[in-house]
Amino acid sequence: MSIQRGRALEKLIGEFSSRFFMKDFVWWDVKYISGGKPKQHPTDVLLVLNRECIVVSVKGTDGETKAPGRLKLWLEGKVWDGSKSVKTGMQRVKNVPFQARNLWYETRDFPADTLIPICGICLIECTQEPFSPIEFQMRQPDCEVPIHVLSINDFLNVVHWLGSICDVFDYFKRRASIRSTFSGINQERPALALYTLRVKDFAGFTSEDKVRLRELHLRLPTTSGSNPSAHCQRFQSLSYVFPVLFLHLASCSRVRQGVLSGSSS
């Protein structure tokens, strides 16, 4: 993934989140201070609520279509690399001074031990299969703080349906108890169904619940489905913006604004 494409992905995820969280809670362009100089931080996007934070690493596609077996190997590698970046990012956020910009383009210096990471999130861009569940072996480094793995599409659905920074923080705090039920990406629908349609809790959630809850959640206009509403189509279109971001960032920004404002092409 090119640097330009990576930066575009980070900013798009940050800007999408800010539509629900306000721009004050979303930070990007994170750099840690070493020898008095800022250096690139392994954190791509930082969500901040009071003293708590969620560290996000984004791993994008290389744009190549892959056979199913090769795709799974590629995803395994991206999950491992992204999880390592998240782990390092959480350690540095806690122990090393850093600076970041919010989406008001205000730069802030964060002294060491200012923020407490409650979890990390490794986001995977998989344009080859943006909606269908993909199972593969998810290897992650040992870490005391939970590291979640989601497709970008699933993360956008979580942000959209929960709608507030407090609810998203609560969701990922509780999701830590059911991480073992996930065996790949594009599998968030059952868990999100339980959380949004029932009691905002994961108590009793097992792998066997996935099929039943996936059917239940089809009633919600998420970013997939055979007959999406116009509202759904806007978010579906957002997923397909990702593959072309690196081609022309300025042009892509105009497309994104049209998608999110509800205009049609």
C-alpha positions as CSV (number, residue, x, y, z in Angstrom):
1,M,0.0,0.0,0.0
2,S,1.4,3.4,-1.0
3,I,2.0,6.1,1.6
4,Q,-0.5,8.4,-0.2
5,R,-3.2,5.7,-0.2
6,G,-2.5,4.9,3.5
7,R,-2.8,8.5,4.6
8,A,-6.0,8.8,2.6
9,L,-7.5,5.8,4.3
10,E,-6.5,7.1,7.7
11,K,-8.1,10.5,7.0
12,L,-11.2,9.1,5.5
13,I,-11.8,6.8,8.6
14,G,-11.1,9.8,10.8
15,E,-13.5,12.1,9.0
16,F,-16.2,9.5,8.8
17,S,-15.9,8.9,12.6
18,S,-16.0,12.6,13.3
19,R,-19.4,12.9,11.7
20,F,-20.7,10.9,14.7
21,F,-18.1,11.7,17.4
22,M,-17.4,15.4,16.7
23,K,-14.0,16.3,15.4
24,D,-12.5,16.8,18.9
25,F,-12.4,13.1,19.7
26,V,-10.6,11.9,16.5
27,W,-6.9,12.3,16.2
28,W,-4.5,11.4,13.3
29,D,-1.1,12.3,11.9
30,V,0.3,10.9,15.2
31,K,4.0,11.4,15.8
32,Y,6.1,10.4,18.8
33,I,8.9,12.6,20.1
34,S,12.5,11.2,19.9
35,G,15.5,13.3,20.4
36,G,13.3,16.4,20.4
37,K,12.0,15.6,16.9
38,P,8.7,14.1,15.8
39,K,8.8,10.7,14.2
40,Q,6.0,8.7,12.6
41,H,3.9,6.8,15.2
42,P,2.6,3.3,14.6
43,T,-0.8,4.6,15.5
44,D,-2.8,5.7,12.4
45,V,-6.0,7.0,14.1
46,L,-6.5,7.7,17.8
47,L,-10.0,7.9,19.3
48,V,-9.9,9.8,22.6
49,L,-12.6,10.1,25.4
50,N,-11.4,11.9,28.5
51,R,-8.2,10.0,29.5
52,E,-9.1,6.8,27.7
53,C,-8.2,6.1,24.1
54,I,-8.5,3.5,21.4
55,V,-5.4,3.0,19.2
56,V,-6.2,2.1,15.5
57,S,-3.9,0.7,12.9
58,V,-5.1,0.6,9.3
59,K,-3.8,-2.0,6.8
60,G,-4.8,-1.4,3.2
61,T,-5.0,-3.6,0.2
62,D,-2.4,-3.8,-2.5
63,G,-5.1,-3.8,-5.1
64,E,-4.3,-7.3,-6.5
65,T,-7.1,-9.9,-6.9
66,K,-6.0,-13.1,-5.1
67,A,-7.1,-16.7,-5.2
68,P,-9.0,-17.7,-2.0
69,G,-6.0,-19.5,-0.4
70,R,-3.7,-16.6,-1.2
71,L,-6.2,-14.1,0.1
72,K,-6.3,-15.9,3.4
73,L,-2.6,-15.9,3.7
74,W,-2.5,-12.2,2.8
75,L,-5.1,-11.5,5.5
76,E,-3.2,-13.5,8.1
77,G,-0.1,-11.4,7.4
78,K,-1.9,-8.1,7.6
79,V,-3.6,-9.1,10.9
80,W,-0.2,-10.0,12.4
81,D,1.5,-6.8,11.1
82,G,-1.5,-4.6,12.1
83,S,-1.7,-6.1,15.6
84,K,2.0,-5.6,16.2
85,S,1.6,-2.0,15.1
86,V,-1.4,-1.6,17.5
87,K,0.6,-3.1,20.4
88,T,3.6,-0.9,19.8
89,G,1.2,2.1,19.4
90,M,-0.5,1.5,22.7
91,Q,2.9,1.2,24.5
92,R,4.1,4.4,23.0
93,V,0.9,6.3,23.6
94,K,1.2,5.4,27.3
95,N,4.9,5.8,27.8
96,V,6.3,8.2,25.2
97,P,5.3,11.9,24.6
98,F,3.6,12.3,21.2
99,Q,1.7,14.9,19.2
100,A,-1.3,14.5,17.0
101,R,-3.8,16.6,14.9
102,N,-7.5,16.5,15.3
103,L,-9.9,17.1,12.4
104,W,-10.0,20.8,13.2
105,Y,-6.3,20.6,12.2
106,E,-5.3,21.6,15.7
107,T,-2.0,20.0,16.9
108,R,-1.8,18.9,20.5
109,D,1.2,17.7,22.5
110,F,0.4,14.7,24.7
111,P,2.9,14.1,27.6
112,A,3.7,10.5,28.5
113,D,1.0,8.7,30.6
114,T,-1.7,11.2,29.6
115,L,-3.9,8.6,28.0
116,I,-4.8,5.1,28.9
117,P,-5.4,2.7,26.0
118,I,-8.5,0.6,26.7
119,C,-8.0,-1.5,23.5
120,G,-6.5,-1.5,20.1
121,I,-8.2,-2.0,16.7
122,C,-6.5,-3.5,13.6
123,L,-8.6,-2.4,10.6
124,I,-8.2,-4.4,7.4
125,E,-9.2,-3.1,4.0
126,C,-10.4,-6.0,1.9
127,T,-11.9,-4.7,-1.3
128,Q,-11.9,-8.1,-2.9
129,E,-14.5,-9.3,-0.4
130,P,-15.9,-6.2,1.3
131,F,-19.0,-7.9,2.8
132,S,-18.8,-11.7,2.8
133,P,-17.4,-13.3,6.0
134,I,-13.9,-14.6,5.5
135,E,-12.5,-17.2,7.9
136,F,-8.7,-17.5,8.4
137,Q,-6.2,-18.1,11.2
138,M,-5.8,-14.8,13.2
139,R,-2.4,-14.8,14.8
140,Q,-1.7,-11.9,17.1
141,P,1.1,-11.0,19.5
142,D,0.5,-11.5,23.2
143,C,-0.8,-8.3,24.7
144,E,-2.4,-7.4,28.1
145,V,-4.7,-4.9,26.4
146,P,-7.2,-6.5,23.9
147,I,-6.6,-6.0,20.2
148,H,-9.7,-6.2,18.0
149,V,-9.6,-7.1,14.3
150,L,-12.3,-5.8,12.0
151,S,-12.7,-5.0,8.3
152,I,-13.0,-1.3,7.5
153,N,-16.6,-1.9,6.4
154,D,-17.6,-3.5,9.7
155,F,-15.9,-0.7,11.7
156,L,-17.9,1.9,9.7
157,N,-21.1,0.0,10.5
158,V,-20.3,-0.1,14.2
159,V,-19.6,3.7,14.2
160,H,-22.8,4.4,12.2
161,W,-25.1,2.2,14.3
162,L,-23.8,3.2,17.7
163,G,-23.5,6.8,16.8
164,S,-21.6,8.3,19.8
165,I,-18.1,8.1,21.1
166,C,-19.3,6.8,24.5
167,D,-21.3,4.0,22.9
168,V,-18.4,3.0,20.7
169,F,-15.9,2.9,23.6
170,D,-18.4,0.8,25.6
171,Y,-19.0,-1.5,22.7
172,F,-15.3,-2.4,22.3
173,K,-14.8,-2.7,26.1
174,R,-17.5,-5.3,26.2
175,R,-16.5,-6.9,22.9
176,A,-13.2,-8.0,24.5
177,S,-15.2,-10.8,26.3
178,I,-16.2,-12.4,23.0
179,R,-13.1,-12.0,20.8
180,S,-12.6,-15.7,20.8
181,T,-15.9,-16.1,18.8
182,F,-14.4,-14.3,15.8
183,S,-12.5,-16.3,13.2
184,G,-11.8,-13.7,10.6
185,I,-13.3,-10.5,9.2
186,N,-16.7,-9.3,7.9
187,Q,-18.2,-11.2,10.9
188,E,-19.4,-8.3,13.0
189,R,-23.0,-8.4,12.1
190,P,-24.2,-11.0,14.6
191,A,-22.4,-9.2,17.5
192,L,-23.7,-5.8,16.4
193,A,-27.2,-7.3,16.1
194,L,-27.1,-8.6,19.7
195,Y,-25.8,-5.3,20.9
196,T,-28.1,-3.0,19.0
197,L,-31.3,-5.1,19.0
198,R,-31.2,-6.5,22.5
199,V,-29.6,-5.2,25.7
200,K,-26.3,-3.6,24.7
201,D,-24.5,-6.5,26.2
202,F,-22.7,-9.6,25.0
203,A,-23.6,-11.9,27.8
204,G,-24.2,-15.4,26.5
205,F,-23.0,-14.7,23.0
206,T,-21.4,-17.8,21.5
207,S,-20.2,-18.9,18.0
208,E,-23.5,-20.8,17.6
209,D,-25.4,-17.5,17.8
210,K,-23.8,-16.2,14.6
211,V,-26.1,-17.6,12.0
212,R,-29.3,-16.8,13.9
213,L,-28.3,-13.3,14.7
214,R,-26.9,-12.6,11.2
215,E,-30.4,-13.3,9.9
216,L,-31.9,-11.0,12.5
217,H,-29.6,-8.2,11.6
218,L,-30.5,-8.4,7.9
219,R,-33.5,-6.3,8.9
220,L,-31.1,-3.4,9.5
221,P,-29.9,-1.4,6.5
222,T,-26.2,-2.1,7.0
223,T,-23.6,-1.8,4.2
224,S,-24.6,-5.1,2.7
225,G,-27.9,-6.8,1.7
226,S,-29.6,-7.8,-1.5
227,N,-32.0,-4.8,-1.5
228,P,-30.4,-1.9,0.3
229,S,-32.3,1.3,0.8
230,A,-31.0,4.6,-0.6
231,H,-29.6,5.4,2.9
232,C,-27.8,2.1,2.9
233,Q,-26.5,2.7,-0.6
234,R,-24.7,5.8,0.5
235,F,-22.7,3.7,3.1
236,Q,-22.2,0.9,0.6
237,S,-20.8,3.4,-1.8
238,L,-18.4,4.5,0.9
239,S,-16.8,1.1,1.0
240,Y,-16.1,1.3,-2.7
241,V,-14.4,4.6,-2.4
242,F,-11.5,3.0,-0.7
243,P,-9.9,1.3,-3.8
244,V,-9.5,4.6,-5.7
245,L,-8.4,6.9,-3.0
246,F,-4.8,6.8,-3.9
247,L,-5.5,7.8,-7.6
248,H,-6.6,11.3,-6.9
249,L,-7.1,12.4,-3.3
250,A,-8.7,15.7,-4.1
251,S,-11.2,14.2,-6.5
252,C,-11.9,11.3,-4.1
253,S,-12.7,13.9,-1.4
254,R,-15.4,15.4,-3.6
255,V,-16.9,11.9,-4.2
256,R,-16.8,11.2,-0.5
257,Q,-18.7,14.5,0.3
258,G,-21.3,13.6,-2.3
259,V,-21.8,10.1,-0.9
260,L,-22.2,11.3,2.7
261,S,-24.4,14.2,1.9
262,G,-26.8,11.9,0.0
263,S,-26.3,13.2,-3.5
264,S,-26.4,10.6,-6.3
265,S,-24.2,10.3,-9.3
